[in-house]
Amino acid sequence: MDEIQKTLLEQVAGLHELPEGAYNIRANGKSVERSTTAHIDIVTKEDKQGIDIIIKPGTKRESVHIPVVLSQSGLTEMVYNDFYVGDDCDVTIVAGCGIHNCGQQDSRHDGIHTFYIGKNSHVKYVEKHYGSGDGRGGRIMNPETVVSLGENSFLEMETVQIKGVDSTRRTTRAKLADHAKIVITERLMTHGSQNAESSFEVDLDGVDSSANLISRAVARDDSRQLFLAKINGNNRCAGHSECDAIIMDNAKISAIPEITANNLDAALIHEAAIGKIAGDQIIKLMTLGLTEAEAEAQIVNGFLK
């Protein structure tokens, strides 16, 4: 891998060198590094682009890294990755995509990640997106995540996009069995003329299943954001969605939460708030010696943590 690709890898997966455990690193449309373990196998699909990640029952305290980096202008790809997590597992999965585009053509990565999570398993899934390069070609990413959570399983999902992605549509769909739980935290910042759409749909099918969807977003300059969150309570369950957003400059933000109770014992809540940075917050920081721009940056960074 060249230095640009290594920088992208560091941004989206926090990797300065090859990680321990299982991993598959994809660069410019090809798998360039792969490692498996006794408990985690990674198999190339034969019918389409992508991989199967097979995690054996009882696997604990292991990790899988599957980052994607693109440094070739004009490259477009669609990848299908399926995760089969056995019963009684406790694993961390780190994904993400980085695009460096210095050319005139758009570079685009679309991916569908499908999770089949067994009973009594805990999965932490981290997905980061990052764009760089001074070319006029776009940096486009459209990730889709589809989740099936088994009985008494738990998925923590963290998605981060802070810089450089010109256009993105992020779609997440999940179905939960009895006593299953999902927590999704999104952190998003757009600037320039960027456009970002986030869509979540969760079906709480199981008894005492639960979902918590949290979005923190900042829109600057002339960028646009759309947040949609739909929770369907189909059994005795608990669901909560929350969108907090800061709007700046000439940006536009829409938040559309939707909750549907199809059972008498479904307890569902939605919250949404959009507003500008309070003037007294900026003034307070400026009295400590910060410039107005530095004060704004401190507030935004704190909000997105």
N, C-alpha and C positions, 0 to 999 in steps of 0.2 A: 504494500500500500504506500502511496506517496504521502507527502506532508499534509496536503489539503485533506485527504481522506482521513488521516490520523486525527487532524483537528476536529473534523466533523464527528468522528467516533467519540472523541472526548466530550463534545458538547451534548450528544444525544444519549450516551451510555455511561459517561464518567470514566471511560477506560483510557489509561495511559499506556497500557500493555495488555497482552492477552489475559483474559480473566481465568480464575479457577473455575472448575465445574464444566458444565456443558455450554457450548456456544456455537452459533452459526453467524458468521459475518458476511454480509452481502455488499458488494461494491460494483457499481455500474452494471447492474443486471446479472451478476454472476456471484456464486458462493466462492469466497476466497480463503476462508479459514473455518474449520469445523473441529469440534471435539465432543465426545460423548463420555458418559460415565457408566458405572455398573448399574445405576438405577434410572438413568435418563438417556434415551436414544433419540437421534435426529435422523430422519429418513427423507431423502429427496422424493417429491411426488413424480410419478411417471406420466400422468395425463395432463399436467399443467404446471405452471411456475409456482414453486412454493415447497414447503416442508411439512412433515408430520413430526411433532414433538411428543414422545411417549414417555410418561412419567409413571414408574411402577408403583403399585400400592405400597404404602408404608414409607415412602421416601420423605425424609425430613432434613431440614437445614441444608438444602442444596439450592443451587441457582441455575437459571438458564438465561443467556444473553443472546438476543437475535437482532442486532442493529442493522440498519440499511443506510448506506451512504451513496450519493450520486455526485460526481464531479464532472460529468460529461454533459455539455449543453445539448438540448434536443432529445435526450433520452426519456422514453415513456415506458412504464412497466406496470403490470398488474400481478400481484403476488397473493397466493392463498396459503395461509399457515394455520394448521389445525393442532390444537393442544388436547391431549388425552391424559387427564390427571386422575390417577387411581384413587381408591379410598384411603383415608387416614394419612394424607400427605400434608406436608408443610413446606412450601417452596416459594421462591421469589423468581419472577420472570421480568427481565428488563428488555424492552423493545425500543423503538424510536427510529426516526428517519432524519437524516441531514442532507440538504442539497446545497451544493456550491455551483452557482451558475454565472459564468463570466461571458456568456455568449448572447446571441440574439434570439435563439429559439427557446421555447418553454421546456423546462425539465419537470417531469411529473412522476410521482410514485403513488399508486393506489394499492391498498392492501386490505384483505379481509382476514381477520383473526377470529377463529371459532374455538371456543373453550367448552370442553366437556369435563366437568369437574365432579368427581365422585363423592361419596358420602363422607362426612366428618373430615373434610379436607379444608386447609387454609392456603389460599393463594394470594400473594401480593404481586400486583402487575403494575409496572411503571412504563409509561410511554411518553417520550419527549420528541418534539419536533423543532427543527432549527434550520434556518436558511441564511446563506451568505453569498458574496459575489457581487460585482458591480455591473454585470451584463444587463441588457434590457429584457432578456428572456425571463419568463416567470418561474417562480419556485412554487410548485403546486403539490399538495398532499391531500389525499382523501382516504383516511383510515376508517374502516368499519370493524366493529367488535361485536361478536354474537356469543352470548353466554348461556349455558345451561348449567344451573347449580343444583347439585344433588342434595339429598336430605342432610341437614345439619352442617352444610358447608358454608364457607365464608370467603368472599372475594373482596380484597381491597384494591381499588383501581385508582391510579394517579396519572393524570394526563397534564402535560406542560407544553405550552407554546408561547415563547416570550419574544422571539426575534426572527425576522427575515422571511417569513412564509407569506407569499403574496395572496394565495387563495387556498382555503381548506374547507372541506365538509367532513365533519367528524360525526359518525353515527354509531350509537351503542344500543344494543337490544339485549334484554336479559329475561330469562324465565327462572323462577325460584320454586323449589320443592319445599316440603315441610321443614320448618325451623332454619331454612337457609337465610343468609344475610349478605347484602351487597352494600358497600360504601364507595362512592365515586367522588373524587375531588378533582376539579378542573381549575387550572390556572392559565390565563390567556391574556396576551397583550397584542394589540394590533396598532400599526402606525402607517403613515403614508396613505396610499389608496388601497390598502389590503382589505380583504373580505374573509370573514370567518363565520361558519355556521356550525353549531353544536346541537345535536339531536339525541335525546335519550328516551327510550321506552322500556319500562320495566313491568312485567306481569308477575304479580305476587300471587301465585297459584297455590302455594302450600300453606298449611296451618302454621300460624305464628312466624311466617316469613317476614322479612323487613328490608327496607331500602332507604338509603340516605344519599341524595344527590346534591352536591355542593359545587357552585361555580363562583370563582372570583375572576373578574375580567376588567381590563382597562382598554379603552379605545381612544386613540389619539389621532391628530391631524384630520384627514378625510376618510378614515377607515370606517368599515361597517361591520357590525356583529349581529348575529341572530342566535338566540338561545331558546330551545324548545325542550321541555321536560314533561313526559307523560308517564303517570303511574296508574296502573290498573290494579285495584284491590279486589281480588277474586276469591278471597277466603278471609278468615280471621287473620289480620296482618297489621303492619304499621309501615307507613310510607311518608317520606318527607323530602321535599325539593326546595332548594334555596339558591337564588341568583343575586349576587351583589356585584354591582358594576360601577366603575368611575368613568364618566364621559368627559372628554377634553377637546378643546379646539372646535373643529367642525365635524366631529365624528357622529355616527348614528348607531344606537343600540336598541334592539327589540328583545324583550323577554316574554316568552309565552309558556307559562306553566299550566299543566292540565292534570287533574286528578279525577279518577272515576271509581266509585265504590259500587261493586257488584255483590257485596255481602254485607249483612247487617253489622258485622263485627270488624269491618275494615276501618282503620283509623288513619286518615290521610291529611297531610298539611302541605301547603305550598306557600312560599314567600318569594318576593322579588322586589329589589330596590335598585334604582339607577339615579345617580346624582353626580354633581361636580365636587371637586375638592373644596372643603370649607375654607373660607378666607382666614378664619382665626387660626386654623392649623398651620397655614403657611406663615402667618405673621409671627406665631410663637416660635417657629424654627428660625425665622430670620432674626429674631432678637438674640438668638444663640450664635449668630455670626454667619449663617448660611445665606447664599443668594437665593432669589426666588426660584430659579431653576433647580438649584441644589435641594431646596426645601420640597419642591414637587417630586423630585426623584426619590427622596427619602420616604415620602408618604406612599408613593406608588410601590416601591420595593417592599415596604412593610406590609402593604395591603396584599401583595401577591405571595408572601411567604406562607 
